[in-house]
Amino acid sequence: MVLRVELDLLNYIKSSFARSLRPWLPSIPSFQTDAYRRHTSRRLEHLASLGLELAGKSVLELGAGIGEHTGFYLDRGCRVLATDARQENVRALRQRFPDCRIDRLDLSGRGATLQERFDVVHAYGLLYHVSDPESAIRFMSSCCEGVLLLETVVHPSSDGPNAVAEDARDPTQAADGLGCRPGRRWLYQLLRSCFSHVYVPITQPRHEEFPLDWDAVQPARHTRAIFVCSRLPLSLSSLSEELVARHRPQA
């Protein structure tokens, strides 16, 4: 287990360095800030540390943006379908990953459909950019044969989806200008209605937007939570099937 996690971390660091040498896409500067890159690195480092069996899987990536998470799976020999709601992001994905399956997929309404099912559904940084999170979660469940990996901004204490307005001009925000800040416990219960097993990590990414103590956190614009949902039980010491209030920082 420890060796596999260390190898995953090493592969991620190597691939991140290689990708940093590629020319950026100047037409979409929102994805190029130091803060955005740091946030992406901390999340993927944490994901690699969980010990999940991800290599060689079929993966549906939702809300891929310009593909900052896509390489994480390609480097592990996965068969990836990367999707985004915005056509400009889809064009950027196709330019960066010409050999990868890319498609436009909008989860902002109730009409999203996809006939395929995937071993892994990756939805990091997407859910809070849709106005109907319940419909989006049920769509993710319908596409998922194995594991849903979900990271999103949440409200730490309130219930319900908590609709908010977002800037539709920003390519990192909701395409239709309507998002949400779902209550953490509300979202946990919704996920349990769709999956047999719902876990939260024992650790958190080393980033200020991921609380270590949910009892002490104050509502903020970006308070983030991670969920791992599975059809089958996962026997991993990195995960808890309880909605834990306190986490450890990632080692």
VMD Tcl script that draws the C-alpha trace (Angstrom):
set ca {
  {0.00 0.00 0.00}
  {2.70 2.54 1.05}
  {4.83 1.73 -2.01}
  {1.88 2.17 -4.38}
  {0.99 5.55 -2.85}
  {4.60 6.72 -3.08}
  {4.81 5.64 -6.72}
  {1.54 7.45 -7.47}
  {2.90 10.64 -5.90}
  {6.19 10.33 -7.81}
  {4.39 9.77 -11.13}
  {2.17 12.77 -10.48}
  {5.11 15.07 -9.68}
  {6.97 13.91 -12.80}
  {3.95 14.40 -15.05}
  {3.16 17.82 -13.54}
  {6.70 18.99 -14.28}
  {6.49 17.74 -17.86}
  {3.17 19.49 -18.41}
  {4.50 22.74 -16.95}
  {6.95 22.91 -19.87}
  {4.15 22.96 -22.44}
  {3.00 26.34 -23.79}
  {-0.10 27.61 -22.03}
  {-3.26 28.60 -23.86}
  {-3.20 32.40 -23.70}
  {-6.88 32.73 -24.62}
  {-8.05 31.30 -21.25}
  {-5.97 33.09 -18.58}
  {-8.34 32.17 -15.72}
  {-6.74 28.72 -15.60}
  {-3.19 30.08 -15.54}
  {-2.97 31.85 -12.19}
  {-0.57 30.68 -9.51}
  {-3.49 30.23 -7.10}
  {-5.34 27.99 -9.56}
  {-2.27 25.86 -10.25}
  {-1.48 25.51 -6.55}
  {-5.04 24.46 -5.78}
  {-4.96 21.85 -8.53}
  {-1.64 20.45 -7.30}
  {-2.81 20.11 -3.68}
  {-6.01 18.32 -4.69}
  {-4.33 15.82 -7.01}
  {-1.51 15.13 -4.54}
  {-4.19 14.30 -1.99}
  {-6.14 12.12 -4.41}
  {-2.97 10.15 -5.21}
  {-2.37 9.59 -1.48}
  {-5.72 7.82 -0.86}
  {-4.59 4.46 -2.27}
  {-7.50 4.05 -4.68}
  {-7.13 1.56 -7.54}
  {-7.30 3.95 -10.50}
  {-4.74 2.67 -13.04}
  {-6.13 1.33 -16.30}
  {-9.72 2.33 -15.57}
  {-12.33 3.89 -17.82}
  {-12.85 7.47 -16.58}
  {-15.50 10.10 -17.19}
  {-14.11 13.51 -16.26}
  {-16.83 16.11 -15.70}
  {-16.11 19.83 -15.74}
  {-12.61 19.25 -17.07}
  {-11.94 22.90 -17.89}
  {-8.75 22.92 -19.98}
  {-7.58 19.56 -18.62}
  {-5.55 20.25 -15.50}
  {-6.80 16.98 -13.99}
  {-6.97 15.00 -17.24}
  {-3.29 14.07 -17.28}
  {-3.59 12.53 -13.79}
  {-5.57 9.68 -15.36}
  {-3.80 9.52 -18.72}
  {-0.51 9.03 -16.87}
  {-2.08 5.99 -15.20}
  {-3.07 4.37 -18.49}
  {-6.77 5.20 -18.12}
  {-9.25 5.51 -20.97}
  {-10.60 9.03 -20.45}
  {-13.62 10.89 -21.76}
  {-13.00 14.51 -20.71}
  {-16.01 16.83 -20.85}
  {-16.92 20.45 -20.16}
  {-19.95 22.68 -20.64}
  {-18.08 25.51 -22.37}
  {-17.13 25.22 -26.02}
  {-13.96 27.28 -25.54}
  {-12.78 24.84 -22.87}
  {-13.58 21.90 -25.12}
  {-11.46 23.45 -27.88}
  {-8.58 23.88 -25.44}
  {-8.92 20.26 -24.30}
  {-8.74 19.03 -27.89}
  {-5.64 21.13 -28.52}
  {-3.85 19.86 -25.41}
  {-4.93 16.21 -25.66}
  {-5.43 15.38 -29.36}
  {-5.44 11.62 -28.68}
  {-7.99 11.80 -25.85}
  {-11.76 11.55 -26.17}
  {-13.24 15.01 -25.63}
  {-16.88 16.10 -25.70}
  {-19.14 18.93 -24.62}
  {-21.44 18.03 -21.73}
  {-23.55 20.53 -19.78}
  {-24.94 19.54 -16.37}
  {-26.58 22.90 -15.69}
  {-30.07 21.55 -16.49}
  {-31.93 18.26 -16.30}
  {-31.36 17.19 -19.90}
  {-27.85 15.71 -19.71}
  {-27.70 12.13 -20.99}
  {-24.89 9.67 -21.60}
  {-25.32 6.02 -22.52}
  {-21.87 4.83 -21.41}
  {-20.93 3.73 -17.92}
  {-17.47 4.22 -16.44}
  {-15.29 2.65 -13.76}
  {-14.53 6.11 -12.38}
  {-16.44 9.39 -12.55}
  {-14.21 12.33 -11.64}
  {-16.06 15.51 -10.63}
  {-13.60 17.79 -8.88}
  {-14.63 21.44 -8.73}
  {-17.85 21.03 -10.70}
  {-20.93 20.53 -8.51}
  {-21.05 24.02 -7.04}
  {-21.17 25.45 -10.56}
  {-24.58 23.87 -11.33}
  {-27.96 25.14 -10.14}
  {-29.52 21.70 -9.58}
  {-27.00 19.57 -7.65}
  {-29.49 16.76 -7.05}
  {-30.04 16.26 -10.77}
  {-26.28 16.43 -11.38}
  {-25.54 13.80 -8.71}
  {-28.16 11.44 -10.09}
  {-26.64 11.86 -13.56}
  {-23.18 11.05 -12.16}
  {-24.61 7.97 -10.47}
  {-26.23 6.80 -13.70}
  {-22.83 6.91 -15.46}
  {-20.83 5.31 -12.65}
  {-20.13 1.59 -12.48}
  {-17.49 1.82 -9.79}
  {-16.34 4.96 -7.98}
  {-17.44 8.60 -7.99}
  {-14.74 11.05 -6.88}
  {-16.41 14.30 -5.89}
  {-14.83 17.52 -4.66}
  {-16.92 20.65 -4.25}
  {-17.46 23.85 -2.34}
  {-20.03 23.25 0.40}
  {-21.82 25.17 3.11}
  {-20.44 23.71 6.36}
  {-23.70 23.80 8.34}
  {-26.88 24.67 6.41}
  {-29.10 22.16 4.60}
  {-30.30 22.21 1.01}
  {-28.65 23.16 -2.27}
  {-28.32 26.92 -1.45}
  {-28.48 28.53 -4.91}
  {-26.03 31.34 -5.71}
  {-25.24 33.56 -8.71}
  {-21.89 33.22 -10.48}
  {-20.11 35.20 -13.18}
  {-20.94 33.46 -16.47}
  {-18.20 35.49 -18.20}
  {-15.53 33.64 -16.21}
  {-14.68 30.29 -17.89}
  {-14.00 28.75 -14.46}
  {-17.54 29.54 -13.22}
  {-21.09 28.34 -14.01}
  {-21.78 28.46 -17.73}
  {-25.30 29.80 -17.16}
  {-24.43 32.02 -14.21}
  {-26.24 29.83 -11.66}
  {-24.43 27.76 -9.04}
  {-24.99 26.36 -5.56}
  {-23.30 25.86 -2.20}
  {-24.84 22.58 -1.00}
  {-24.89 21.83 2.71}
  {-22.22 19.26 3.59}
  {-24.55 16.94 5.50}
  {-27.33 17.43 2.93}
  {-24.92 16.40 0.15}
  {-23.69 13.40 2.13}
  {-27.28 12.15 2.51}
  {-27.99 12.72 -1.18}
  {-24.92 10.69 -2.13}
  {-25.98 7.87 0.20}
  {-29.30 7.69 -1.63}
  {-27.41 6.98 -4.87}
  {-24.45 4.83 -3.74}
  {-24.15 1.85 -1.42}
  {-20.99 3.27 0.18}
  {-20.07 6.92 0.73}
  {-16.73 7.84 2.31}
  {-14.85 10.96 3.34}
  {-11.04 11.06 3.53}
  {-9.41 10.95 6.95}
  {-6.92 13.55 5.70}
  {-7.40 16.82 3.86}
  {-5.32 18.45 1.11}
  {-2.77 20.93 2.43}
  {-4.79 23.94 1.35}
  {-6.66 26.51 3.42}
  {-10.01 25.85 1.70}
  {-10.19 22.32 3.17}
  {-11.11 22.48 6.90}
  {-9.53 20.20 9.44}
  {-12.27 20.88 12.04}
  {-15.80 21.23 10.68}
  {-17.17 22.21 14.09}
  {-14.96 25.29 14.15}
  {-15.21 26.43 10.54}
  {-17.09 29.59 9.65}
  {-19.09 29.83 6.40}
  {-16.81 31.13 3.67}
  {-16.95 31.60 -0.08}
  {-14.83 28.50 -0.69}
  {-15.09 25.83 1.99}
  {-14.45 22.52 0.25}
  {-15.27 18.87 0.91}
  {-14.26 15.59 -0.76}
  {-16.41 12.47 -1.07}
  {-15.56 9.02 -2.43}
  {-18.67 7.07 -3.43}
  {-18.57 3.41 -4.40}
  {-20.80 0.56 -5.51}
  {-18.66 -1.89 -3.52}
  {-17.05 -1.46 -0.09}
  {-13.56 0.02 -0.03}
  {-11.25 -1.31 2.66}
  {-8.88 1.65 2.87}
  {-7.54 3.19 6.05}
  {-7.53 6.54 4.26}
  {-11.35 6.66 4.17}
  {-14.17 6.82 6.71}
  {-17.78 5.87 6.04}
  {-18.80 8.32 8.77}
  {-19.16 12.04 8.08}
  {-16.20 12.87 10.31}
  {-15.93 16.30 11.92}
  {-12.13 16.34 12.19}
  {-9.42 15.46 9.69}
  {-5.65 15.27 9.66}
  {-3.55 17.24 7.19}
  {-2.09 15.13 4.41}
  {1.35 13.84 5.35}
}
mol new
graphics top color blue
foreach p $ca { graphics top sphere $p radius 0.5 }
foreach p [lrange $ca 0 end-1] q [lrange $ca 1 end] { graphics top cylinder $p $q radius 0.2 }
display resetview
